[in-house]
Amino acid sequence: MKKYLPLLIIISCFIPVHISPAQDYIVGEGDVLRITVYDHPDLTTTARVTGEGDILLPLIGQVKAGGLTISRLVEKISAMLADGYIVEPQVTVFIEEYRSKKAVVMGQVQNPGLFVLHGQISFLELISKAGGLTKDAGDKATIKRRANQPGNDENRVIIDLKSLIEKGDMFLDIQIMDGDSIYIPKAGVFYATGEVKNPSAYKYEEGLTLVKAITMAGGFTDKAATGRVKIMRKRNGREEIIERVKMDEPVLPDDVIVVPESFF
């Protein structure tokens, strides 16, 4: 095996570029980059990207880094060094600090706030960094995202949290982008009172029907008048009473389900 070692060393010397694992990350203002050149320790540099997107490197001076991926920046620096300075330079760019990409998480998470995006990060990863969802979190998350074209309104992305978390639909675990604003609303509630086993307020779920709502409240008591259930609902600021509700009747947020006592 030892007789092949010189050959391996020779082959490795002809590898022109080393690319960090974050090669697809787009460099931006505030990022701190560490640039090294193989066999040239004097050229090792740590530089913060300026507001204009520039970094300053030995020999070649000012380099426009903002807006480039790491792999593209490696190619650019390598080409500049090869232009009269170093023969076949082997350049590595490593991101020491991510500062340019940020997203905001608000609403029903344990630790809402502004988060720096360390490379590529998914929706669930960011929610985890925010401490996870609270018990009062609703079933939908809204992501406000910058439009692709100047002058356009911002885009909105709706994430079905129940499908993502409970059903494992990972297609919904999208990548978070710079400038995203994520909002997790508080879940709506409905109320069950009267002859149910556990009268209380309950978390509303989309597609909720009366039979499921009664089940969530522990079911009817032995005294319940199951044929005279009514729903008290607010509509346009006025209270509406729906009498003798069927079991497949949709229940809405803030509805009050009243189960009266049977006369017999």
N, C-alpha and C positions, 0 to 999 in steps of 0.2 A: 504493500500500500504506500510505503514511504517514497518509492520511486516515482509515484504520480504527483507528489506534492508540489514540485517546482512547476509542473504544467498547470496545476490548479491556480497557483499564484499568478502565473503569466496571464491566464484567461481572465482572472478577476481584475487585473489591471486595465483591461480594455473595456470594462463596463463604464459607459460614458456618464450616466446620471443615476443618482439615488433619489428616490421619491419617498417622502414620508407617508404614513398610512392615511393622513388627512389630505391626500393629494387633490381631492375635489373641492376642498374648502376654498371659498373665495375670500381673499385677503381684503381687509378694510381698515379704516381709521382706528387707531388705538391698539391694534394687534401688535404683540411683541414677537419678533421673529429671531431665531438663532440660525445663522448661516455659517456653514463650515465648508471648507474645500480640502479634499483629501490630500494629505502630504504637504499641506500649507497651513500650519497652525497659526501663523501670523495673520492669516486672513479671516480667522474666526471672528464673527461679529454678532452682537446682539443689538437689534435696532427696533425702535417703535415706529409704526407707520404714522406719518404725519397726517394732518387734516387734508393735505393735497394728495395723499396717497403715496408719498415718497419714503424711501429709506436711503441711508448713506452708507456706502460700502468702500473698503480700501481699494485702491487702484482704479476702480471704475467710477467712483463718485456716486452721484445721485441716480437712483433707479426707481422708476415708476412701478410700484407693486400693487397699489390699490386696484381692485377689480379683476385681478388675475387669480386663477387657481394656483395652488401650491405647485402642481406639476408644471404649469405654464411659467411660473416664476423661476423655477429651477432651470428650465430651458433658456429663459431670457438671460439669467445671470451667467449660465455656462457659455452662452454665445458671446456675451460681452467680455468675459475673461479670456475666451479663446481668440478674441480679436486682438492679437499682439501681446498678450500677457502670459498665458499658461497654455501648454499643449494638452488637449483633451482633459479639461478640468472636470473633476468629479464633485459635484455640488450637492449638498444636503440642506434643505430648509425645514426647520422644526418650529412649530408654533409653541412658544413658551407661555404666552398669555392670550386668551381670546377676549377681545374687548369691543369688537366692531359690531357683532351680531347680538341683538337683544329681542326679547319678547316679554309681554306683560300677561300675567295670569290674575284674573279678578273673580270675585264671587265666592262660591262655595268650595274653597280649598282651604286646607289648614294654614298655609302661609302664603297668602296672596302677595304679589309684588312684581318687580322687574327682575328678569333673569337673563344672564349672559348665556348665549348658546355656544357651548363648547363643541364645535364641529357639528356634524349632523345629529339631530335629536328628534325623536318622534313625539307625538302628542302624549302618549302614556308616560314616556320618560320625563317629559316636562311636568306633567301633573304629579308624578312621583317626587320630583325635586321640590314641588310646592307643598309637599306633605301629604298628598292624597286628597280625595274628596271628603267633604264633611257628610254627616248622616242626613243632612237636609238638602243635599245636592239633587237637582232635577235630573231628568232623563236626557236632556239635550245640552250640548255645548256649542257656543257660537264663536267662530274665529273670524275676526275682521282682518282682512289681508290687503296689503297695498295692491292697487291695480297694476297690470302689466304695462299699460300705456299711459304716458303723461296726460293729465287732464281728465282721465276716467275716474269714476267714483270707485271707492274701495270695494273689494269683493267680500262676500260673506260665505263661509263654509260652515255647514251644520253637521255636528257629529252626534250620532245616536249612541249615547253612553251605554244604554242597556244592551244594545246589540254588540257593542265593542267589548264591554267588560263581562257581562253575564253570558253572552252567546259566543264570545271569542272571535268575532268577525274582525280579523286583523287588517283587512282591507281598509278599515276606517282609521287605523292608527297611522295617520298621515305624517309626513315630515313637517316640522315647524320651520317657518322661514323668518328671516330678519324683519322686524317690525310688526309681527303678528300680535294681535291683541285677543286673548282668549277669555271668554266670560262663561262661568258656570252659574246659572241662575238657581235660586232656591226653588225647591219643588213645591207645587201646589198641594193643598190639603183638602180633604173632605171630612165631614163629620157624621158619625153614626150615633144616634141616641135612641132612647126608648128601650124596647124589649129585644135588645141584642146582648149577648153575653159579655162583651167588652166595649161598652160605649166610650168613645174617645175620638180624637182627631187622628187621621191616617194620611200617609203620604199618597198623593195622587199618582196614578200611573196612566199613561196614554192608552186609550181603548178600554178603560175601566167600565164595567157594567154593574148593575145593581147586585146581581147574584155574587159577583166576585167581591164587591164592597162589603156585603153582608158576611161573606166568608172571612174576610180580613178582620171583621169585628167579632169573630168567634161564632157566628151563626145566630139563629133566632133562639130566644128562650122558649120555655114551654107555654108561656102566657102570650106569646106574640100573635097578633092578628096579621098573618102573612098576606092576606088579601087586601089589606088596607094601608099598605106602606105608602108614604108620600115623600116627596122631595121638595124642600124649600130652596129656591134658587134666586139669586139676584141677577137681574137682567136690566142693563141701562139704568142702574141706580134704583130700580124698583124691585120689590120682592114678589116672586111668583111662586105659587104652590101647585105642584103637580100631584094630583090625587090618583090613588089606586095604581101605583106604578108597576109595570110588568118587570119580570126578573131580567129581561134582556135590555132594559132601558139604559142608555148611556148615562154615566155619572160624570159631571164636570167639576173642575176645581171650585172649591168653596161651597159646594152643595152640602146641605144638611139633610141627611136621611133620617126620617122619623118613623119608627116602628111602634105603632100603638098597641095597647094591651087588648086582648080579646075579651069580649063581654061574657063569654061562656067558658 
